[in-house]
Amino acid sequence: MHRITVNGASIAYDEAGTGSPVVLLHAGITDRRMWRGQLAALATRHRVIVPDLRGYGDSELPPAPFAHHDDVVGLLDALDLPRAALVGCSFGGSVAIDTALAHPDRVSALALFDTAVSGNEWSEEANDLWDDLVGEVDPDDFVAGAAGEVRFWVVGPGRQPEDVDPELIAFAQEMDQRALAAELALGAVEVGELTPPAIDRLSELKVPVLVTAGAADVPDIILLADRIAAEVPGAVRLPDVPDAAHLLPLERPEPVNAALLDFLG
């Protein structure tokens, strides 16, 4: 693990390889460890940087206003990188998109897995699905909260927990407990948002974009991938990966690595 100061915060990150730079941005229910299956594979051809977003994992959260997309550019500045390709999963994909819109000269490409998009509103069907699969959870109970989120996101609506590798479930729950604590702390800090948000600005993206999802993810996420492919000029929409849900890069690293090496090459 390395540390570097970014916009006044100590950011933890892993790094490997040489070549064109690639930054991997983790999901909101995880930390940088979700990319453990990608770091070595991508480092054969690229300089790979895997940070914990501010407040998550081993990164600090000073009590000062900030924006995640500005931190990504601050990380590039601190590492003396003019541009980088951004790879994001879920919330990390949303941060990647926001960065490309706010700082278009700093992003060379976007690869998005099961991505969120800033400004998107979840459908009533997604909310009903949450109620059916999870129900009400005490927000102060991180263990129960992580178990519910992992059931919803990592297992997915079309599978049962016994269908999924128990080690994956345990690892995701451990990461998510830390992430829930991070989100609670982030609630006391002013976190800047992209204005206007990305959901109605996808056509402004001018870099190569790759997008896909796990076929077992919640339907709203798959529809978002379809929308990105339809609205971003020249976007590549790969088929959804079977037997995988919201943490596609962690659950199915082989097809993700193959897609990334081809796309980034």
C-alpha positions as CSV (number, residue, x, y, z in Angstrom):
1,M,0.0,0.0,0.0
2,H,1.1,3.5,-0.8
3,R,-0.1,6.9,0.5
4,I,-0.2,10.2,-1.2
5,T,-1.8,13.6,-0.3
6,V,-4.6,14.6,-2.6
7,N,-6.4,17.9,-2.0
8,G,-5.5,17.8,1.7
9,A,-6.4,14.2,2.3
10,S,-4.1,11.2,2.7
11,I,-5.2,8.7,0.0
12,A,-4.3,5.0,0.2
13,Y,-3.6,3.2,-3.1
14,D,-2.0,0.2,-4.7
15,E,0.1,0.4,-7.8
16,A,1.8,-2.0,-10.2
17,G,3.1,-2.1,-13.7
18,T,4.4,0.4,-16.3
19,G,2.8,1.8,-19.4
20,S,-0.3,3.8,-20.1
21,P,-2.0,4.7,-16.8
22,V,-5.2,3.1,-15.6
23,V,-7.1,4.1,-12.4
24,L,-9.5,1.5,-10.9
25,L,-12.4,3.0,-8.9
26,H,-14.2,0.8,-6.5
27,A,-17.9,0.3,-5.8
28,G,-19.6,2.1,-2.9
29,I,-20.1,-1.1,-1.0
30,T,-16.4,-2.1,-1.2
31,D,-12.9,-0.6,-1.1
32,R,-9.9,-0.9,-3.4
33,R,-9.6,-4.6,-2.6
34,M,-12.4,-5.4,-4.9
35,W,-9.9,-5.1,-7.8
36,R,-7.6,-7.8,-6.5
37,G,-8.3,-9.9,-9.6
38,Q,-7.4,-7.1,-12.0
39,L,-4.2,-5.5,-10.6
40,A,-1.7,-8.0,-11.7
41,A,-3.4,-8.9,-15.0
42,L,-3.6,-5.2,-16.1
43,A,-0.1,-4.5,-14.8
44,T,1.4,-6.6,-17.6
45,R,0.7,-3.8,-20.0
46,H,-0.3,-0.7,-17.9
47,R,0.6,1.4,-14.9
48,V,-2.3,0.4,-12.7
49,I,-3.4,2.7,-9.8
50,V,-6.1,1.4,-7.4
51,P,-7.1,4.0,-4.7
52,D,-9.5,3.9,-1.8
53,L,-11.8,6.9,-2.4
54,R,-11.7,9.5,0.3
55,G,-13.2,8.2,3.5
56,Y,-13.2,4.5,2.3
57,G,-10.8,1.7,3.2
58,D,-7.5,3.1,4.3
59,S,-8.0,6.7,3.0
60,E,-8.6,9.6,5.3
61,L,-11.6,11.9,5.6
62,P,-10.6,15.4,6.7
63,P,-13.6,17.5,7.8
64,A,-13.5,19.7,4.7
65,P,-15.6,20.0,1.6
66,F,-14.5,17.9,-1.4
67,A,-15.8,16.1,-4.5
68,H,-14.8,12.6,-5.5
69,H,-14.3,13.5,-9.1
70,D,-12.0,16.4,-8.1
71,D,-10.0,13.9,-6.0
72,V,-9.5,11.6,-9.0
73,V,-7.9,14.5,-10.9
74,G,-6.0,15.5,-7.7
75,L,-4.6,11.9,-7.6
76,L,-3.4,12.3,-11.2
77,D,-1.8,15.6,-10.4
78,A,0.0,14.1,-7.3
79,L,1.3,11.3,-9.5
80,D,2.3,13.6,-12.3
81,L,-0.1,12.0,-14.8
82,P,-1.6,14.2,-17.5
83,R,-4.3,11.7,-18.4
84,A,-5.5,8.2,-17.5
85,A,-8.1,5.7,-18.4
86,L,-10.7,5.3,-15.7
87,V,-12.3,1.9,-14.8
88,G,-15.2,2.0,-12.4
89,C,-17.7,-0.4,-10.9
90,S,-21.0,0.9,-9.5
91,F,-20.4,4.1,-7.5
92,G,-16.8,4.1,-8.8
93,G,-18.2,4.1,-12.4
94,S,-20.4,7.1,-11.4
95,V,-17.3,8.9,-10.1
96,A,-15.4,8.0,-13.3
97,I,-18.2,9.5,-15.5
98,D,-18.4,12.6,-13.4
99,T,-14.6,13.0,-13.7
100,A,-14.7,12.7,-17.5
101,L,-17.5,15.4,-17.7
102,A,-15.9,17.8,-15.2
103,H,-12.3,17.3,-16.4
104,P,-12.5,16.0,-20.0
105,D,-8.9,16.7,-20.8
106,R,-7.7,14.4,-18.0
107,V,-9.5,11.2,-19.0
108,S,-8.5,9.0,-22.0
109,A,-11.1,6.3,-21.8
110,L,-13.9,4.9,-19.5
111,A,-14.6,1.3,-18.8
112,L,-17.8,0.9,-16.7
113,F,-19.0,-2.3,-14.9
114,D,-22.5,-2.4,-13.3
115,T,-22.2,1.4,-13.2
116,A,-24.3,3.9,-11.4
117,V,-24.8,7.4,-12.9
118,S,-25.1,10.6,-10.9
119,G,-28.6,12.0,-11.0
120,N,-30.2,8.7,-11.9
121,E,-33.3,7.9,-9.9
122,W,-34.1,4.3,-9.0
123,S,-37.4,3.0,-10.3
124,E,-40.3,1.9,-8.1
125,E,-39.6,-1.6,-9.2
126,A,-36.1,-1.4,-7.7
127,N,-37.4,0.0,-4.5
128,D,-40.0,-2.7,-4.3
129,L,-37.3,-5.3,-5.0
130,W,-35.2,-3.9,-2.1
131,D,-38.3,-4.2,0.2
132,D,-38.8,-7.8,-0.9
133,L,-35.2,-9.0,-0.6
134,V,-34.0,-6.9,2.3
135,G,-36.7,-4.9,4.0
136,E,-36.0,-2.4,6.8
137,V,-32.5,-2.5,8.4
138,D,-31.3,-0.5,11.3
139,P,-28.8,2.0,9.8
140,D,-26.6,1.7,12.9
141,D,-26.3,-2.0,12.5
142,F,-23.5,-2.4,10.0
143,V,-23.5,-6.2,10.2
144,A,-27.1,-6.4,9.3
145,G,-26.9,-3.6,6.8
146,A,-24.0,-5.2,5.0
147,A,-25.8,-8.6,4.9
148,G,-28.8,-6.9,3.3
149,E,-26.8,-5.0,0.7
150,V,-24.8,-8.0,-0.2
151,R,-28.1,-10.0,-0.6
152,F,-29.4,-7.3,-2.9
153,W,-26.3,-6.4,-4.9
154,V,-23.9,-9.3,-4.8
155,V,-26.3,-12.2,-4.8
156,G,-28.8,-10.4,-7.0
157,P,-32.6,-10.8,-7.4
158,G,-32.4,-13.9,-9.6
159,R,-30.1,-16.0,-7.4
160,Q,-30.2,-17.5,-3.9
161,P,-27.2,-17.0,-1.5
162,E,-26.4,-20.7,-1.8
163,D,-25.9,-20.1,-5.5
164,V,-22.9,-17.8,-4.8
165,D,-19.4,-18.6,-3.6
166,P,-19.6,-18.3,0.2
167,E,-16.1,-16.8,0.3
168,L,-17.2,-14.0,-2.1
169,I,-20.2,-13.3,0.1
170,A,-18.1,-13.2,3.3
171,F,-15.5,-10.9,1.6
172,A,-18.2,-8.6,0.3
173,Q,-19.9,-8.4,3.7
174,E,-16.5,-7.5,5.4
175,M,-15.8,-4.8,2.9
176,D,-19.4,-3.4,3.0
177,Q,-19.3,-3.1,6.8
178,R,-16.3,-0.8,6.5
179,A,-18.1,1.0,3.6
180,L,-21.2,1.6,5.7
181,A,-19.1,3.2,8.4
182,A,-17.4,5.3,5.7
183,E,-20.8,6.5,4.4
184,L,-21.9,7.4,7.9
185,A,-18.8,9.6,8.3
186,L,-19.2,11.1,4.9
187,G,-22.7,12.2,5.9
188,A,-21.0,14.8,8.2
189,V,-18.8,16.2,5.4
190,E,-19.9,18.4,2.5
191,V,-19.4,16.2,-0.6
192,G,-19.7,18.1,-3.9
193,E,-21.8,16.8,-6.7
194,L,-21.5,17.3,-10.4
195,T,-23.9,20.0,-11.6
196,P,-25.8,19.3,-13.7
197,P,-25.5,15.6,-13.0
198,A,-24.3,13.1,-15.5
199,I,-27.6,11.3,-16.3
200,D,-28.7,13.9,-18.8
201,R,-25.2,14.6,-20.1
202,L,-24.1,11.2,-21.4
203,S,-23.9,12.5,-24.9
204,E,-21.2,14.9,-23.9
205,L,-18.7,12.1,-23.3
206,K,-16.1,12.2,-26.1
207,V,-13.8,9.4,-25.0
208,P,-14.0,5.7,-25.8
209,V,-16.5,4.1,-23.5
210,L,-16.9,0.4,-22.7
211,V,-19.9,-0.7,-20.6
212,T,-21.3,-4.0,-19.4
213,A,-22.9,-5.6,-16.3
214,G,-23.4,-8.9,-14.6
215,A,-26.5,-10.6,-16.0
216,A,-27.7,-11.3,-12.4
217,D,-27.6,-7.7,-11.4
218,V,-30.7,-5.7,-10.6
219,P,-32.6,-4.7,-13.7
220,D,-32.1,-0.9,-13.2
221,I,-28.3,-1.4,-13.5
222,I,-28.7,-3.3,-16.8
223,L,-31.0,-0.6,-18.1
224,L,-28.4,2.1,-17.2
225,A,-25.8,0.2,-19.2
226,D,-28.2,0.1,-22.1
227,R,-28.9,3.9,-21.8
228,I,-25.1,4.7,-21.7
229,A,-24.6,2.6,-24.8
230,A,-27.5,4.4,-26.6
231,E,-26.5,7.9,-25.6
232,V,-22.7,8.0,-25.6
233,P,-21.3,8.4,-29.1
234,G,-19.5,5.2,-30.1
235,A,-19.9,3.4,-26.8
236,V,-19.2,-0.3,-26.8
237,R,-21.9,-2.4,-25.1
238,L,-20.6,-5.8,-24.3
239,P,-23.1,-8.6,-23.5
240,D,-23.9,-9.0,-19.9
241,V,-21.8,-11.6,-18.2
242,P,-23.7,-14.7,-17.1
243,D,-23.7,-15.9,-13.4
244,A,-22.5,-12.6,-12.0
245,A,-24.1,-9.7,-10.3
246,H,-23.1,-6.2,-9.2
247,L,-19.5,-6.8,-8.3
248,L,-18.7,-8.3,-11.7
249,P,-14.9,-7.6,-11.7
250,L,-14.6,-9.4,-8.3
251,E,-16.9,-12.3,-9.1
252,R,-15.8,-13.0,-12.7
253,P,-12.3,-11.6,-13.1
254,E,-11.4,-13.6,-16.2
255,P,-13.9,-12.1,-18.7
256,V,-13.4,-8.6,-17.2
257,N,-9.6,-8.8,-17.6
258,A,-9.9,-10.0,-21.1
259,A,-12.3,-7.2,-22.0
260,L,-10.2,-4.5,-20.3
261,L,-6.9,-5.7,-21.9
262,D,-8.6,-5.6,-25.3
263,F,-10.3,-2.2,-24.8
264,L,-7.4,-0.4,-23.2
265,G,-4.9,-1.8,-25.7
